[in-house]
Amino acid sequence: MYKIAIAGASTLLGRELKDVLSDSPLAGANFVLLDEEDAQGQLDQVGDEITFIQAISADAFDHADFTFFCGTEHLTRTHWSQALRAGSSVFDLSGALDQEPGVLVRAPWLGADVGSADLFTPAVVPAHPAAIAIGLLMDRLQLAAPVRSIAATVLEPASEFGRAAMDELHQQTVSLLSFQGLPRAIYDAQAAYNLLSGLGESAAVNLNSAETRIRRHYGAIGASRLPGLALQVIHAPVFHGHAFSIAVELERPVETPLLEEALSGEHIDLVLEDTDSPSNLSATGQSDVLVRLRTEKPARGTAVTRLWLWAASDNLRLNAQNAVACALDMRRLRPKGTVQ
């Protein structure tokens, strides 16, 4: 029986993580839900277990086998050393620790990560969900032919920046429809009905930081196996779900059916019909990355070197699934039985 602490349990990502844990081999664990003081006392649930969210106290992480940080970067930086001293394995979904010495960025679905976690690993950062989605697609395509280059545009949803960003996007939408002034505390720009490659000077969130993190995590989980990534991140006026437009150039011509066969498989749902085109709505609640393949030469028997991928994934679910996969991978390092 494991004990699992979730710090930032009231956040969007914290709630998604609880759902994924409830359907995982760790569902039978004892859970402790932790968060900032303003969330203290909220009634919550993990699986069939009803519990309360607690403030993070001096002994909050005692006897915890795994601690997941799902809140702000500030919350993680403030308390992760406390969890580490208590003997817990630390998983940072906020991305605050990915440049700390000895911390590993991991994506078990891709198999070959840089380094392998051991008893001296201070923390694990589950890779950014956009980096995982792009990495999975490139890993599969290379089964058909080496990839010479890729250029990806990532459409970032409001939920990547938390509940406050979603609330402001909603409030801006309502304000525009009623011809009122726009709230700008989070974006310092009009995010509603708009695509943005950058935000205002006083924005509380930063697209450049998100882009840098995706690129860094892609490089870490690629372990020199994946092609170099040309990347831009655009904020889209949607609440949930990543969408990706990816241009790919192969080293040699490959017929379309072989490319489709390479893309098909675990964690990727290949969409063959235009009427079922991947979207952030169709990806919501899905465990797989949805992808549609397009080539410059539409005839299926024609070999091509250039192609387009239009893909979508549930950013919160993919992040939570990867975090649980990291924990299951680390489970082998936890002591078993009773020490005499």
N, C-alpha and C positions, 0 to 999 in steps of 0.2 A: 504494500500500500504506500503510494507516494503522497507527499504533501506538495501542493502547487500554489504559489502566490502569484497573483495577477495585479501588478501595480499600474494604475490607470484603467481600472475595470469599468468605469462608467463611460469611457470614450467609445467612439464608433468602432475603433479597432479592437478595443477590449471586449466589447459585446460580440464581435465576430469571432474572436479567439475562443470565447466561452462556448459558442455553438460548435466550432470545429473540435474543440477538446471533448465535448459531450459525445461526439461520434467517433472518437479515436480510441486506441488501446489504453489511453490514460484517463478514460471517463470515470473509472472507479476511484480516482485519487481524492484526497481531502483538499478542498479548495479554500483559499483565503483571498478575499477580494479587498484590494487596497486602492486608495486614491487620495487626492487632495482633500483638505478639510471641508471644502464646500460640498463635496459629494458624500461626506460621512453620514451614515444612517440610512442611506437609500436601500430599499428592499430590492434584492436581485436574485437571480437563479442561475445555477449551472446544472444542466440536465434536469433531473427531478429534485435536486437539492435547493431549498430556499435558504438564502443567507442574507447578511447585511454587508454593505461596503464599510470598511473601517479606515480610519486615518492611519497613516504610517507612523508607528511608534518605534521605540528603541528596540523592542523585541519582535517586531512584525515579521521578520524573516527567519526567526528561530525554527530549526528543524525542517525548513523548506528544502525539498530536493531540487525543484525547478522554480525560478522566478522569471516571469515574463514582464518586461516593461513596455507598456502600450500607450503611455501618456506623452507628455511634452518632453522635449530634449532636456529641459531644466529638471523635470522630475527624475529622469534617468540619471543625470550627472550628480544630483543631490544624494541619491539613495543606492546606487548600484554597488558602491564599495561596502555599504552596510550589509547587503545581501551576500556579497562575496565573503565577507568575514564570517557570516553565519554558516558558511559551508554550502551555499546553494549554487547550482549552475545558473548562470545569468544569460538571458536571451533578450536582446535589445531590439525591439521592433520600431523604436523611434529613430534609430540611425545615429544617435548621439555619440556612440562609442567606436564607430568603424575605423577611426584613425588612432585609437589608443594602442599602445604597445602590446603585442601578443594577442589582440582581439582578432578573431577570424570572421570573415564574411562568408556565409555558406548558403548553398542551394543543393541539398541532397538529390533532388530530381535530376540534376545534370551530372551527378556522379563524381566527376573529378574536380574537387575544389582545391584551391591553393592551401596546402598544409592540411593536417588532420588534427582534430581536437583531441586533447589528452588531459590528464589531471592538472596540468599547469596552465591550461587555457583560461585566462581570466573571464572571458565572456565571448558569446557568439552573437553576431549580428545577422539575422536572416536577411538575405539579399533583397533589395528593392523589388517589388512585384513587376515593375516594368522591365527591369534588367532580366528577371527570370523569364518573362514572356518572350522577349527578343532572343535570349539565349537558347531557349527550347526550340524556337523556330529555326535558328541558324544551325543548331546541333543536328536537327533532323534533315535539313536541306543538304548538309554535307555528307549524308549517306548516299545521295545521288551524284554529287559532284562537289569538288572544292569550291568554296565561295571566295571570289576575288575581292568583292567590296560590298558594303551595305550602307544605306543612308536611311535613317529612321526619323519620322516625326511622331512624337508621343503627344497625344491629346490628354491633358491632365484634368481630372475632375475635382470639384470642390472638396469632396470627402478626403482627398489626400492631405488636406490642410486642416482637417478636423471639423467638429460641429459648428464652431463659430464661423468658419468660411461658408459652410452650407447655409447657415442662417442668414448671413449677409447677402449671399446670392439670391436667396428667396425674397428677402426684404427689398433688394434692388429691383427684382422683377415686379413685385407688387407696386413699388413706388413709381416705376416707369409707366405702368399701366394706368396709374391714377394721377400722373403728371405732378409728382412730388419730388423733393430733393432726395438724392441717393445717399445711403449710409456708406462710408468709405473706411471704416476703422481697420478692416482686414486687408482689402485690396488697394485702397487709395486710388481706385480707378473704376470705371464701369465694367463689371464682369458679366452682368446680365446681357443677353442677346449680343455677345461680343466675343471675339477670339483675340487673345492677347499673347504676345511674345515677351512682354515685360510688364511689370506692375509699377504703381506709383512709388515715389521716393520714400513715402512714409508708410508703405505697406508692411503689415505684420508678417507676411509670408514672402518667400523669394523663389521665383522660378529658376534663377541661375543656380541656386543651391540644390534644387531638385535635379536639375540637369547634370550638375557635377556629381551628385551622389549616384545617379543611375549609371553614368559613364564609369565611375570608379568601381561600382559593384559588378557591372558587366565584365570589366577587366579582371576582377578578382575571381569570379566564378568561371570565367572562360579558361583560365589556366593555360593561356597561349594556344588553346585548341580552336577558339572561335575567331572569326575575322574581325579586323578593326572596325570600330563603330563611328560613323558620322551621325551626330544626333542633334536634334533641336526639340525643345519642350514648349508646347503651346497650351495655355490655359483655355479650356473649353467651357462654355456656360451650361454644364451638366453637373448633376449631383454625384453620381456614382459611375464607376467603370472607366478603365483605360481604353483608348482606341489607338491603333497604330497604323501608319502608312509607311511601308518599308519597300524601298527599291533595292533589288539584289542583282548583282552581276556574277555569273558563274565562270569558272575557268574554262569550261568546255560545254558544247551544246548538249542538252538533255531533253528528251521528249516529255511533254506535259504529264502523261500518265505515270511516268517514273517519278516525277517531282511530287505528284499527288500521293503516290505510294509511300515515298520517303516521309512526307509530312504527317501521314496518318499514324495514329498510335496513342499510347498512354499520355494523358495530360493535354493532348491537342485534339480538337474536334474540327475536322476539315469540312467546310461547307461547300457544296458543289453547285447549288442553285442560287441565282441572283436574288430570287424572291426571299431567300433566307439569309440575306447578307448579315454578317456579324455587326453588332452594334452594342453600345454600352447598355442598352435596355435588355437585349437578348442575352448578354453575358451576366446580368445580375443574378446572383445565387448559383451560378455555374462553377463547377470545380475545374473546368478545362479552359484552355485558351481557344477561342473560336477564330478560325482563319479562312479566308477566301483567297485563292490563287488566281492571278491574272497574268497573261503573257502578251507581248506585243504582237504575236502571231496566234490568232484565236484557234486555228486548226489543231485538233488534239494530237495528231500524229507528227506535228512539226517540232523539230528540235530547236531549243532556244537557249540563249546565254543570259538574257535579261528578263526579269519578271518583277511583278508587284505582289506584295502581300498586304491585304487589308485584314486587320485582326482586332479583337476586343477581348477583354478579360475583366473579371470582377476584382478590382484592386484590393479591396479589404479581405475578401476570401482567399485570394492567392497569397497575400501576405501572412494570414493566419495559418493557412495550410503549410506553408514553408516553415514557419516557426515551429509548428508541431512536429514536422518531419525532422527538424534539427534536434528537437528534444528527444525524439525516439532514437535518433542516431547517438545522442549523448548518453542514453539510458544504460549502455553497456559499461560506462565508467562509474556508475553509481554503485556503492557497496551493497552486497546482497547478504541476507541471512543475519545472524546475530554475532557480534564480535565478543568473544569470551575474554 
